[in-house]
Amino acid sequence: MANPLVECIPNFSDARRPEVVEAILAAIQAVPGVHILDRHSDLDHNRTVVTFVGSPAAVEEAAYQGIARAAELIDLDHHTGEHPRMGAADVVPFVPIRDITMVECVEMARRLGKRVGDTLNIPVYLYEEAAARPERTNLENIRRGQYEGLKAEMGLNPARDPDFGPRAVGPAGGTVIGARAPLIAFNVYLTTDDVSIAQKIGRAVRNSSGGMRFVKGMGVLVEGRAQVSMNLTNYRQSPIARVVELVRREAQRYGVAIHHTELVGLTPEEALIDAAQWYLQLDGFEPDQILERRLFDSDTTAASEAAPAGPDFLDQLASATPAPGGGSAAAHTGAAGAALAAMVARLTIGKKKYESVKDQMWALIEQAETLRAELTAAVDEDAAAFEAVMAAFKLPKDTEEQQAARNAAVQQATFAAAQVPLTVARRAVQVMDLALQAAQLGNLNAISDAGSGVALGRAALTGAGMNVRINLLGLDDQTPGAPLLLELAELEHRANRIESELRLALKERAGLELK
């Protein structure tokens, strides 16, 4: 079973006040399911980098809590440091680690960005894979001029308008949120205090000045020593060993050497293995020659073989119990339709051919995922509503008073049991509409998946509709149920129109005719 794991590496603009750093860490750690792997505070940079992992939902929530706490405690009007910055929570990237795609991390960045902008009133800029504008892919383009520049230009220069949040800058500055591949923050200290040498080497090494393709670099003075501070954005294409040797060669031009190097935060194991292989000239080396790797693989295999498979919804549905039943199945089916609509949208985003519909696809994903969550929750809600009806029927009926109370409880529970599937029916039609949009605008290679999403939405509507009607038939007074039946008929009419439009889209875009 998939167990997605996401890494987040927020950079906070404070390192000189331990109590502030600890408060931010506490806010992150308070979210269940999040594990802090590393923290790195640099006093000269006046910056703390935190690395934590967890499930996507937990990591997204922890990132928000960290940003919120930093905004309360850090005032950039009174902040200085060697490292460029524009926000209290300066940059917050998500990195896919296991069983999660980059597109899903982009969705996390967009959701978090909107939430931060709406609730914390902080201007938010999307970068790297999440960038909404090509010029904002690179962090340095967004952060140019730092906090002071952002403050001076906000509201005057349209290029500074945020992707989310207000066109105004408070003491927490702006926050850059995005999704990216694993990055290595790597510093090289030189045997000199002449920072101009580090700056020259930084220009020679970084891509923007003609250096290595996946290296960003600058020269700063740290603890009285010149430092070449770098980010390796693709360690496979620009390996650590090659970067170090280029810095070493450039340093020799100025009569200095490398004093020592430093990792900021964590690095992928592969990057260090590559460096060891390069320096040791282990031409025939294979990663599985590492003892710990072989042991880990053995333990993982044994654990997976020993783990029993647990029951799922279909097992429960097939069991000899009345709940979950048809209403729950309808909700489950609708959730599957929403999942297909989201899938087609995700397969559309990032394709040049469909660049013009990118914004519609992002909106579609957000709506489809909301519906998927609501319909998934409705699986249990429908079962609970049915059990409430059964509980009402089991009430005592020995006296006339008890009979009256029991009948009132049955009527009330039965009416409630009709309202749950009606809500499912509403959402099912929304699923159909989203899947239709995916069929009309989305990736043509997945048009049949979009059509299947419409079909599943219709099936969910049909199943939910039957449950609405059967429950309403159990009412002594049919009057309260009349508006529900009227709404259900309108939903079915809308569904008919959507199916007609789907047939047209399938025929015009794919030459597919439905009988």
C-alpha positions as CSV (number, residue, x, y, z in Angstrom):
1,M,0.0,0.0,0.0
2,A,1.3,3.5,-0.9
3,N,2.7,5.5,1.9
4,P,3.6,8.9,0.4
5,L,6.4,10.8,2.0
6,V,7.2,14.5,1.4
7,E,10.1,16.6,2.5
8,C,9.9,20.3,3.3
9,I,12.9,22.5,3.8
10,P,11.7,26.0,5.0
11,N,14.3,28.7,5.5
12,F,13.6,31.1,8.3
13,S,15.3,34.5,8.6
14,D,16.6,34.2,12.2
15,A,19.4,32.3,13.8
16,R,20.7,34.7,16.5
17,R,17.7,34.4,18.8
18,P,17.5,30.7,19.9
19,E,14.1,31.3,21.6
20,V,12.6,32.3,18.2
21,V,14.0,29.3,16.4
22,E,12.8,27.0,19.1
23,A,9.3,28.5,19.0
24,I,9.2,27.9,15.2
25,L,10.4,24.3,15.6
26,A,7.8,23.7,18.3
27,A,5.0,24.9,16.0
28,I,6.2,22.4,13.3
29,Q,6.7,19.6,15.7
30,A,3.2,20.1,17.2
31,V,1.7,18.6,14.0
32,P,1.2,14.8,14.4
33,G,3.0,12.7,11.8
34,V,5.8,15.2,11.1
35,H,9.4,14.3,11.9
36,I,12.2,17.0,12.0
37,L,15.3,15.5,10.5
38,D,17.7,18.4,10.7
39,R,18.1,22.1,11.6
40,H,21.0,24.3,10.6
41,S,21.4,27.8,12.1
42,D,24.0,30.1,10.7
43,L,24.7,33.2,12.8
44,D,26.4,35.2,10.0
45,H,23.7,34.4,7.5
46,N,21.1,34.9,10.4
47,R,19.1,32.1,8.8
48,T,17.8,28.7,10.0
49,V,17.1,25.9,7.6
50,V,14.8,23.2,8.9
51,T,14.3,19.8,7.2
52,F,11.2,17.7,8.1
53,V,9.3,14.9,6.5
54,G,5.9,13.2,6.8
55,S,2.6,12.5,4.9
56,P,1.6,15.2,2.4
57,A,-1.3,16.5,4.6
58,A,0.9,16.6,7.8
59,V,3.8,18.3,6.0
60,E,1.6,20.9,4.4
61,E,0.0,21.8,7.8
62,A,3.4,21.9,9.6
63,A,4.7,24.2,6.9
64,Y,1.8,26.6,7.5
65,Q,2.3,26.5,11.2
66,G,6.0,27.3,10.8
67,I,5.3,30.2,8.5
68,A,2.6,31.6,10.9
69,R,4.9,31.4,13.9
70,A,7.8,33.0,12.0
71,A,5.5,35.9,10.9
72,E,4.6,36.6,14.5
73,L,8.2,36.6,15.8
74,I,10.4,37.9,13.0
75,D,10.4,41.6,12.0
76,L,12.5,42.1,8.8
77,D,12.7,45.9,9.5
78,H,15.2,44.9,12.3
79,H,16.9,42.0,10.5
80,T,20.4,41.8,9.1
81,G,22.4,38.9,7.7
82,E,24.8,37.8,4.9
83,H,22.2,35.7,3.1
84,P,19.6,37.3,0.8
85,R,16.1,37.3,2.2
86,M,12.7,38.7,1.5
87,G,10.6,37.1,4.2
88,A,10.4,35.9,7.8
89,A,9.7,32.5,6.3
90,D,11.8,33.2,3.3
91,V,11.5,30.1,1.1
92,V,9.4,27.0,1.6
93,P,10.0,24.2,-0.9
94,F,8.3,20.7,-1.0
95,V,10.3,17.8,-2.3
96,P,8.8,14.5,-3.4
97,I,10.5,11.6,-1.6
98,R,8.3,8.4,-2.0
99,D,5.1,7.5,-3.6
100,I,4.2,11.1,-4.6
101,T,4.7,13.0,-7.8
102,M,6.1,16.4,-8.5
103,V,2.7,17.6,-9.7
104,E,1.2,16.6,-6.3
105,C,3.9,18.7,-4.6
106,V,3.0,21.6,-6.8
107,E,-0.6,21.3,-5.7
108,M,0.6,21.4,-2.1
109,A,2.6,24.5,-2.8
110,R,-0.4,26.2,-4.5
111,R,-2.8,25.3,-1.6
112,L,-0.4,26.4,1.0
113,G,0.4,29.6,-0.9
114,K,-3.3,30.5,-1.1
115,R,-3.9,29.7,2.6
116,V,-0.9,31.8,3.7
117,G,-2.0,34.7,1.5
118,D,-5.6,34.6,2.6
119,T,-5.2,34.0,6.3
120,L,-1.8,35.5,7.2
121,N,-1.9,38.4,4.7
122,I,1.6,37.6,3.4
123,P,2.4,38.1,-0.3
124,V,3.2,34.7,-1.7
125,Y,5.3,33.9,-4.8
126,L,5.4,30.4,-6.4
127,Y,8.8,29.2,-7.7
128,E,10.6,26.3,-9.4
129,E,8.1,23.6,-10.6
130,A,5.2,25.5,-9.0
131,A,6.0,28.8,-10.8
132,A,2.9,30.4,-12.3
133,R,5.1,32.7,-14.5
134,P,8.3,31.5,-16.3
135,E,10.4,34.4,-14.9
136,R,9.6,33.2,-11.4
137,T,11.0,29.7,-11.8
138,N,14.4,30.9,-10.4
139,L,14.3,32.0,-6.8
140,E,16.9,34.8,-7.4
141,N,14.6,36.5,-9.8
142,I,11.9,36.7,-7.2
143,R,14.2,37.7,-4.4
144,R,16.1,40.4,-6.3
145,G,16.3,43.5,-4.1
146,Q,15.4,41.5,-1.1
147,Y,12.9,42.6,1.5
148,E,13.8,46.3,1.1
149,G,13.3,46.2,-2.6
150,L,10.0,44.3,-2.3
151,K,8.8,46.8,0.2
152,A,9.7,49.8,-2.0
153,E,8.2,48.4,-5.2
154,M,5.1,46.6,-4.0
155,G,1.9,48.2,-5.4
156,L,4.0,50.3,-7.9
157,N,5.6,47.6,-10.1
158,P,3.2,45.0,-11.5
159,A,6.1,42.6,-11.8
160,R,6.2,42.5,-8.0
161,D,2.5,41.5,-7.7
162,P,2.2,38.2,-5.7
163,D,0.6,35.0,-6.9
164,F,-1.4,34.9,-3.7
165,G,-2.1,37.4,-0.9
166,P,-2.1,41.2,-0.6
167,R,-0.2,43.7,-2.7
168,A,1.2,45.0,0.5
169,V,4.3,44.2,2.6
170,G,4.3,43.9,6.4
171,P,7.3,43.2,8.7
172,A,7.1,39.5,7.8
173,G,7.9,40.4,4.2
174,G,7.0,37.9,1.4
175,T,7.2,34.2,1.3
176,V,8.3,32.1,-1.7
177,I,6.7,28.6,-1.9
178,G,7.3,25.9,-4.4
179,A,8.2,22.4,-5.4
180,R,11.5,21.1,-6.6
181,A,13.8,18.2,-6.8
182,P,16.3,17.4,-4.0
183,L,18.8,20.3,-3.7
184,I,22.2,20.3,-2.0
185,A,23.2,23.4,0.0
186,F,27.0,23.3,-0.1
187,N,29.5,25.8,1.2
188,V,33.3,25.9,0.5
189,Y,35.4,27.9,3.0
190,L,38.7,29.4,1.6
191,T,42.0,30.0,3.3
192,T,41.5,33.8,3.2
193,D,39.3,36.5,4.6
194,D,39.2,38.3,1.3
195,V,35.6,38.1,0.4
196,S,36.2,39.5,-3.1
197,I,38.0,36.2,-4.0
198,A,34.9,34.2,-2.9
199,Q,32.7,36.5,-4.9
200,K,34.8,36.0,-8.1
201,I,34.7,32.2,-7.6
202,G,31.0,32.4,-7.0
203,R,30.6,34.1,-10.4
204,A,32.8,31.6,-12.1
205,V,30.9,28.6,-10.7
206,R,27.3,29.7,-11.0
207,N,25.2,29.0,-14.1
208,S,23.9,32.5,-14.5
209,S,27.5,33.8,-15.0
210,G,28.5,31.0,-17.4
211,G,29.5,28.4,-14.9
212,M,28.1,25.0,-14.2
213,R,24.5,24.4,-15.4
214,F,22.9,23.4,-12.1
215,V,24.9,25.5,-9.6
216,K,23.9,28.8,-7.9
217,G,26.7,30.5,-6.0
218,M,27.8,33.6,-4.3
219,G,30.7,34.8,-2.1
220,V,30.2,35.9,1.5
221,L,32.2,36.4,4.7
222,V,31.4,33.9,7.4
223,E,33.2,33.7,10.8
224,G,36.1,35.7,9.4
225,R,36.6,33.4,6.4
226,A,35.7,33.8,2.8
227,Q,33.0,31.4,1.8
228,V,31.6,30.3,-1.6
229,S,27.9,29.5,-0.7
230,M,26.2,27.3,-3.3
231,N,23.0,25.4,-4.1
232,L,23.3,22.4,-6.3
233,T,19.9,22.1,-8.0
234,N,20.7,18.9,-9.8
235,Y,23.5,16.9,-8.2
236,R,23.4,14.3,-10.9
237,Q,24.2,16.7,-13.7
238,S,26.5,18.9,-11.6
239,P,28.0,16.5,-9.0
240,I,29.6,17.6,-5.8
241,A,33.1,16.4,-6.7
242,R,33.1,18.3,-10.0
243,V,31.9,21.5,-8.2
244,V,34.6,21.2,-5.5
245,E,37.3,20.7,-8.1
246,L,36.2,23.7,-10.1
247,V,36.2,25.8,-6.9
248,R,39.7,24.5,-6.0
249,R,41.0,25.4,-9.5
250,E,39.6,28.9,-9.4
251,A,40.9,29.4,-5.9
252,Q,44.4,28.5,-7.0
253,R,44.3,31.4,-9.5
254,Y,44.2,33.8,-6.5
255,G,46.8,31.9,-4.4
256,V,44.4,30.4,-1.9
257,A,43.1,27.0,-1.2
258,I,40.0,25.2,0.2
259,H,40.1,25.2,4.0
260,H,37.0,23.0,4.4
261,T,33.5,22.4,3.1
262,E,30.1,22.2,4.7
263,L,26.7,20.7,4.0
264,V,23.7,22.8,5.1
265,G,20.9,20.4,6.0
266,L,20.7,17.0,4.5
267,T,21.9,15.5,1.2
268,P,20.8,12.4,-0.8
269,E,23.0,9.4,-0.1
270,E,23.6,9.0,-3.9
271,A,25.4,12.4,-4.1
272,L,28.0,11.3,-1.5
273,I,28.4,7.9,-3.1
274,D,29.0,9.5,-6.4
275,A,31.7,11.8,-4.8
276,A,33.4,8.8,-3.2
277,Q,33.3,6.9,-6.4
278,W,34.8,9.8,-8.3
279,Y,37.7,10.5,-5.9
280,L,38.5,6.8,-5.2
281,Q,38.1,6.0,-9.0
282,L,35.9,3.0,-8.2
283,D,35.0,2.4,-11.8
284,G,33.2,-0.9,-11.2
285,F,31.4,0.2,-8.1
286,E,27.7,-0.7,-7.6
287,P,25.6,0.9,-4.8
288,D,24.4,-2.5,-3.5
289,Q,28.0,-3.2,-2.5
290,I,27.3,-1.0,0.6
291,L,26.7,-3.2,3.5
292,E,23.9,-1.1,5.1
293,R,22.0,-0.9,1.8
294,R,22.0,-4.7,1.5
295,L,20.9,-5.1,5.1
296,F,18.1,-2.5,4.7
297,D,16.8,-4.2,1.5
298,S,16.8,-7.5,3.3
299,D,14.8,-6.1,6.3
300,T,12.4,-4.3,4.0
301,T,11.7,-7.5,2.0
302,A,11.1,-9.6,5.1
303,A,8.8,-6.9,6.6
304,S,6.7,-6.7,3.4
305,E,6.3,-10.5,3.2
306,A,5.2,-10.7,6.9
307,A,2.7,-7.8,6.7
308,P,-0.9,-9.1,6.3
309,A,-3.2,-7.3,3.9
310,G,-6.0,-5.5,5.7
311,P,-9.7,-5.4,4.7
312,D,-10.8,-2.6,2.4
313,F,-14.1,-1.0,1.5
314,L,-15.1,-3.6,-1.0
315,D,-14.6,-6.4,1.5
316,Q,-16.9,-4.5,3.9
317,L,-19.4,-4.0,1.1
318,A,-19.5,-7.7,0.2
319,S,-20.0,-8.8,3.8
320,A,-23.3,-10.0,5.3
321,T,-24.1,-6.7,6.9
322,P,-26.6,-4.1,5.7
323,A,-24.2,-1.2,6.1
324,P,-22.2,-0.1,4.2
325,G,-24.8,-0.5,1.4
326,G,-25.9,1.1,-1.8
327,G,-25.6,4.7,-0.6
328,S,-22.1,4.2,0.6
329,A,-21.3,2.5,-2.7
330,A,-22.7,5.5,-4.6
331,A,-20.4,7.9,-2.6
332,H,-17.4,5.6,-3.2
333,T,-18.2,5.5,-6.9
334,G,-18.5,9.3,-7.1
335,A,-15.1,9.7,-5.3
336,A,-13.6,7.4,-8.0
337,G,-15.0,9.7,-10.7
338,A,-13.5,12.7,-9.0
339,A,-10.2,10.9,-8.8
340,L,-10.3,10.3,-12.6
341,A,-11.1,13.9,-13.3
342,A,-8.1,15.0,-11.2
343,M,-5.9,12.4,-12.9
344,V,-6.7,13.8,-16.4
345,A,-6.0,17.3,-15.2
346,R,-2.6,16.3,-13.8
347,L,-1.8,14.5,-17.1
348,T,-2.5,17.8,-18.9
349,I,-0.5,20.2,-16.7
350,G,3.1,20.5,-17.9
351,K,2.4,19.7,-21.5
352,K,3.2,22.5,-23.9
353,K,0.3,21.6,-26.1
354,Y,-2.1,22.4,-23.3
355,E,-0.4,25.4,-21.8
356,S,-3.4,27.6,-22.6
357,V,-5.7,25.6,-20.3
358,K,-3.2,25.2,-17.4
359,D,-5.1,27.6,-15.1
360,Q,-8.4,25.7,-15.7
361,M,-6.7,22.4,-15.0
362,W,-5.3,23.7,-11.7
363,A,-8.7,24.8,-10.7
364,L,-10.2,21.5,-11.8
365,I,-7.7,19.6,-9.6
366,E,-8.5,21.6,-6.5
367,Q,-12.3,21.2,-7.0
368,A,-12.0,17.5,-7.8
369,E,-9.8,16.8,-4.8
370,T,-12.3,18.6,-2.5
371,L,-15.2,16.5,-4.0
372,R,-13.1,13.3,-3.6
373,A,-12.6,14.0,0.1
374,E,-16.2,14.9,0.6
375,L,-17.5,11.8,-1.2
376,T,-15.0,9.6,0.6
377,A,-16.3,11.0,3.9
378,A,-19.9,10.4,2.7
379,V,-19.2,6.6,2.5
380,D,-19.2,6.5,6.3
381,E,-21.8,9.2,6.7
382,D,-24.3,7.2,4.7
383,A,-23.6,4.0,6.7
384,A,-24.0,6.0,9.9
385,A,-27.4,7.4,8.7
386,F,-28.7,3.9,8.0
387,E,-27.5,2.7,11.4
388,A,-29.4,5.6,13.0
389,V,-32.6,4.4,11.3
390,M,-32.0,0.9,12.6
391,A,-31.4,2.2,16.1
392,A,-34.6,4.1,16.0
393,F,-36.6,1.0,15.0
394,K,-35.0,-0.8,18.1
395,L,-36.4,1.8,20.5
396,P,-39.0,0.4,23.0
397,K,-42.7,0.4,22.0
398,D,-44.4,-1.1,25.1
399,T,-46.6,1.9,25.8
400,E,-48.4,4.4,23.6
401,E,-45.9,7.1,24.8
402,Q,-43.0,4.9,23.8
403,Q,-44.6,4.1,20.5
404,A,-45.1,7.8,19.7
405,A,-41.5,8.6,20.6
406,R,-40.2,5.6,18.6
407,N,-42.3,6.6,15.5
408,A,-41.0,10.2,15.7
409,A,-37.4,9.0,16.0
410,V,-37.9,6.7,13.0
411,Q,-39.4,9.5,10.9
412,Q,-36.6,11.9,11.8
413,A,-33.8,9.4,11.2
414,T,-35.4,8.3,7.9
415,F,-35.6,11.9,6.6
416,A,-32.0,12.4,7.6
417,A,-31.1,9.2,5.8
418,A,-32.6,10.7,2.6
419,Q,-30.6,13.9,2.9
420,V,-27.2,12.2,3.0
421,P,-27.6,10.5,-0.5
422,L,-29.1,13.7,-1.8
423,T,-25.8,15.5,-0.9
424,V,-24.0,12.7,-2.6
425,A,-26.2,13.2,-5.7
426,R,-25.3,16.9,-5.8
427,R,-21.6,16.2,-5.6
428,A,-21.9,13.4,-8.2
429,V,-23.2,15.9,-10.7
430,Q,-20.4,18.3,-9.9
431,V,-18.0,15.4,-10.5
432,M,-19.7,14.8,-13.9
433,D,-19.2,18.5,-14.8
434,L,-15.5,18.4,-13.9
435,A,-14.9,15.2,-15.8
436,L,-16.6,16.8,-18.8
437,Q,-14.3,19.8,-18.6
438,A,-11.4,17.3,-18.5
439,A,-12.8,15.6,-21.6
440,Q,-13.3,18.9,-23.5
441,L,-10.0,20.6,-22.6
442,G,-7.6,18.0,-21.1
443,N,-5.0,15.7,-22.5
444,L,-6.5,13.9,-25.5
445,N,-4.6,10.8,-24.6
446,A,-6.6,10.5,-21.4
447,I,-10.0,11.5,-22.9
448,S,-11.5,8.0,-22.2
449,D,-10.5,8.4,-18.6
450,A,-12.4,11.6,-18.4
451,G,-15.4,9.9,-20.0
452,S,-15.1,7.2,-17.4
453,G,-15.2,9.9,-14.8
454,V,-18.5,11.2,-16.2
455,A,-19.9,7.6,-16.2
456,L,-18.9,7.0,-12.6
457,G,-20.4,10.3,-11.6
458,R,-23.7,9.3,-13.3
459,A,-23.6,5.9,-11.6
460,A,-23.1,7.6,-8.3
461,L,-26.1,9.9,-9.0
462,T,-28.3,6.9,-10.0
463,G,-27.3,5.0,-6.8
464,A,-27.7,8.0,-4.6
465,G,-31.1,8.8,-6.2
466,M,-32.5,5.4,-5.5
467,N,-31.5,5.8,-1.8
468,V,-33.1,9.2,-1.6
469,R,-36.4,7.8,-3.0
470,I,-36.5,4.6,-1.0
471,N,-36.0,6.5,2.2
472,L,-38.6,9.1,1.4
473,L,-41.1,6.4,0.8
474,G,-40.7,5.4,4.4
475,L,-42.1,8.8,5.6
476,D,-45.7,8.9,6.9
477,D,-46.0,12.5,5.6
478,Q,-44.6,12.9,2.1
479,T,-44.7,16.7,2.2
480,P,-41.1,17.3,3.6
481,G,-39.7,15.0,0.9
482,A,-41.2,16.9,-2.1
483,P,-38.4,19.5,-2.3
484,L,-35.8,16.7,-2.2
485,L,-37.5,14.9,-5.1
486,L,-37.7,18.1,-7.1
487,E,-34.0,18.8,-6.6
488,L,-33.1,15.2,-7.5
489,A,-35.1,15.6,-10.8
490,E,-33.2,18.8,-11.6
491,L,-29.9,17.1,-10.9
492,E,-30.8,14.2,-13.2
493,H,-31.8,16.7,-15.9
494,R,-28.4,18.4,-15.5
495,A,-26.7,15.0,-15.7
496,N,-28.5,14.3,-19.0
497,R,-27.1,17.5,-20.5
498,I,-23.6,16.7,-19.3
499,E,-23.8,13.2,-20.9
500,S,-24.9,14.8,-24.2
501,E,-22.0,17.2,-24.1
502,L,-19.6,14.4,-23.3
503,R,-20.8,12.4,-26.4
504,L,-20.1,15.5,-28.5
505,A,-16.6,16.0,-27.1
506,L,-15.7,12.3,-27.5
507,K,-16.8,12.4,-31.1
508,E,-15.2,15.7,-32.1
509,R,-11.9,15.3,-30.2
510,A,-11.3,11.5,-30.4
511,G,-13.7,10.2,-33.1
512,L,-15.3,8.0,-30.4
513,E,-19.1,7.4,-30.6
514,L,-21.1,6.1,-27.7
515,K,-24.1,3.9,-28.4
